[in-house]
Amino acid sequence: MSRVKFVAMAAVVVLASCVPSDDASQTQDYGLAGYNPAAAAQAEQSCLARGGKYLVAGLAGLKVCFETPKDAGKSCRKSTDCDSQCLARSKSCAPVTPLFGCNPILDSSGREVTLCLD
């Protein structure tokens, strides 16, 4: 076999190995480790299944799951009295989580502090 034929055959073999597989079990590689194009849809479905509302919020304009805590509106004297935050003005558990903006809340010692969340 001549050297030219050998090189040509080797090139065909190498190029044949570059053909993508039709194997359905392979996942698409988007070039970013851990990137899942279905993550947003899954997050929204999970939020709605828990009774939340999936809405745009914050300065970044990203979608967030807003949920009503089980103890919303309950009287509180410190943050540990609530599943979410204890609002300083009304001394009641926050009606929604997350609580965006700057809000006066009561910390675990019952002291008033300001929590800012974007």
C-alpha positions in Angstrom: 0.0 0.0 0.0 1.4 3.3 -1.0 2.0 6.0 1.6 -0.6 8.3 0.1 -3.3 5.6 0.3 -2.4 4.9 3.9 -2.6 8.6 4.9 -5.9 8.9 3.1 -7.4 5.9 4.9 -6.1 7.1 8.3 -7.8 10.5 7.6 -11.1 8.8 6.8 -10.9 6.8 10.1 -10.1 9.9 12.1 -12.9 11.9 10.5 -15.4 9.1 11.0 -14.7 9.2 14.7 -15.9 12.9 14.7 -19.4 12.0 13.7 -21.9 12.6 16.6 -23.6 9.5 18.0 -27.3 9.1 17.6 -27.4 7.6 21.1 -30.4 9.2 22.9 -28.9 8.6 26.3 -26.3 11.3 25.7 -27.1 14.8 27.0 -26.5 18.0 25.2 -23.3 19.8 26.3 -23.9 23.5 26.3 -20.3 24.3 27.3 -21.1 25.4 30.8 -20.6 23.0 33.7 -23.8 22.4 35.5 -26.0 24.4 33.1 -29.5 23.0 32.8 -31.7 24.7 30.2 -34.8 23.3 31.9 -33.9 24.6 35.4 -36.2 27.7 35.1 -39.2 25.7 34.1 -38.5 23.1 36.8 -38.2 25.9 39.5 -41.5 27.4 38.3 -43.3 24.1 38.4 -41.9 23.4 41.9 -43.0 26.9 43.1 -46.5 26.5 41.8 -46.8 23.0 43.3 -46.1 24.5 46.7 -48.8 27.1 46.2 -46.4 30.0 45.4 -46.4 32.6 42.7 -43.4 32.8 40.3 -42.9 36.5 39.5 -40.2 38.9 38.4 -38.7 40.7 41.4 -35.7 42.7 42.6 -33.3 45.0 40.7 -31.9 42.2 38.6 -35.4 41.4 37.3 -35.1 37.7 37.9 -38.0 35.4 38.6 -38.6 34.4 42.2 -41.0 32.1 44.0 -43.2 34.1 46.4 -44.8 32.0 49.1 -47.2 32.8 52.0 -45.7 31.4 55.2 -47.9 29.2 57.4 -47.6 31.7 60.2 -48.2 34.9 58.2 -49.9 37.6 60.3 -49.2 35.7 63.6 -48.1 38.0 66.5 -44.4 37.9 67.2 -41.8 39.5 69.5 -38.6 38.2 67.8 -37.5 36.5 64.6 -37.5 33.1 66.1 -41.3 33.4 66.6 -41.8 33.2 62.8 -40.9 30.9 59.9 -40.1 34.0 57.9 -39.5 37.5 59.4 -41.0 39.3 62.4 -42.1 42.7 61.1 -41.1 45.5 63.6 -44.0 47.9 62.9 -46.9 45.4 63.2 -45.1 42.9 65.5 -46.5 40.2 63.1 -44.9 37.5 60.9 -44.3 38.6 57.4 -47.2 37.9 54.9 -44.8 36.8 52.1 -41.4 35.3 51.6 -38.9 36.5 50.4 -39.5 40.0 51.7 -38.0 42.3 49.1 -36.9 45.9 49.8 -35.8 47.5 53.1 -38.0 46.5 56.0 -37.7 47.0 59.8 -37.7 43.6 61.4 -37.1 42.2 64.8 -34.0 40.0 65.2 -33.6 36.9 67.3 -33.2 39.1 70.5 -36.2 41.2 69.7 -34.1 44.3 68.6 -35.3 46.3 65.7 -32.9 46.1 62.7 -33.4 46.9 59.0 -33.3 44.0 56.5 -32.7 45.0 52.8 -33.1 42.3 50.2 -32.9 42.8 46.5 
